Amino acid sequence: MSATELRDKTPDQLREELVNLKKESFNLRFQQATGALENTARMKQVRREAARVKTILNEKAAGGAE
């Protein structure tokens, strides 16, 4: 998901997206530990998407504080 799409979402939607990404990250790590992970690149994608969501949440929080 691109940053512009994320900026259009509300903070509640972003928090929900972050929870979903964290769940997916957990599942991917579990699959890797058991040897069932097929797409190892997805771990990096999920980590970056979560960081992107956190960044935009922080931007919105800083913008609201001003």
C-alpha positions in Angstrom: 0.0 0.0 0.0 1.4 3.4 -0.9 1.9 6.3 1.4 -0.7 8.4 -0.4 -3.3 5.7 0.1 -2.4 5.5 3.8 -2.6 9.3 4.3 -6.2 9.2 3.1 -7.2 6.9 6.0 -8.2 7.9 9.4 -6.0 7.2 12.4 -8.4 4.4 13.6 -8.1 2.7 10.2 -4.3 3.0 10.3 -4.2 1.4 13.8 -6.3 -1.4 12.5 -4.0 -1.8 9.5 -1.0 -1.9 11.9 -2.6 -4.6 14.0 -3.2 -6.7 10.8 0.4 -6.2 9.7 1.7 -7.3 13.1 -0.4 -10.4 13.0 0.8 -11.2 9.5 4.4 -10.6 10.6 3.9 -13.1 13.5 2.5 -15.7 11.2 5.3 -15.3 8.7 7.9 -15.6 11.5 6.1 -18.8 12.7 6.1 -20.2 9.2 9.8 -19.4 8.8 10.6 -21.2 12.1 8.8 -24.3 11.0 10.2 -24.3 7.5 6.9 -23.7 5.8 7.6 -20.2 4.5 7.7 -20.0 0.7 7.9 -16.2 0.0 10.7 -14.9 2.2 10.5 -11.4 0.6 7.1 -10.9 2.1 8.6 -10.6 5.6 10.5 -7.5 4.4 7.4 -6.1 2.7 5.3 -6.4 5.8 8.0 -4.9 8.0 8.3 -1.9 5.7 4.5 -1.5 5.4 4.2 -1.5 9.2 7.0 1.2 9.5 5.2 3.2 6.8 1.9 3.1 8.8 3.7 4.1 12.0 5.3 7.0 10.3 2.1 8.3 8.9 0.4 7.9 12.3 3.2 9.9 13.9 2.8 12.6 11.2 -0.9 12.8 11.9 -0.3 13.0 15.6 2.3 15.8 15.2 0.0 17.6 12.8 -2.9 17.5 15.2 -0.7 18.8 18.1 0.3 21.9 16.3 
